[in-house]
């Protein structure tokens, strides 16, 4: 039986271990699609949709949009951190007020039993 000669596209494929998660599988498929699109572009076989997609990715408008999205993510992260800090501050104030009430002998009713182990 004569051996079949592999096409150049088949030879260049790299074999990897199977994906262990859906996200990893998705990344493998995305990478394969990008590799195929690159091959089609180089061979002049790419569809108009593929060409348009990569032209848009390289545009200055797309780069500005990506920068805007990055800034929005950073802003949301900062807002979340500020809210967490506010919550921690409010808890510290609550704890300080409760401690002052205990020290002055006016312990709130909900603190009863907190120090039962020392009684």
ZIZI-V613201 format. One record per backbone hydrogen bond with DSSP energy under -0.5 kcal/mol. NH is the residue of the N-H (numbers start at 1). CO is the residue of the C=O. If there is no record, write none. Layout:
# ZIZI-V613201
nh/co
NH/CO
NH/CO
This chain:
# ZIZI-V613201
nh/co
10/7
11/7
12/8
13/10
25/21
26/22
27/23
28/24
29/25
30/26
31/27
32/28
33/29
34/30
35/31
36/32
37/33
38/34
39/35
40/36
41/37
42/38
43/39
44/40
44/41
45/40
46/40
51/47
52/48
53/49
54/50
55/51
56/52
57/53
58/54
59/56
63/59
64/60
65/61
66/62
67/63
68/64
69/65
70/66
71/67
72/68
73/69
74/70
75/71
76/72
77/73
78/74
79/75
80/76
81/77
82/78
83/79
84/80
85/81
86/82
87/83
88/84
89/85
90/86
91/87
92/88
93/89
94/90
95/91
96/92
97/93
98/94
99/95
100/96
101/97
102/98
103/99
104/100
105/101
105/102
106/101
111/108
112/109
114/111
116/113
118/115
119/116
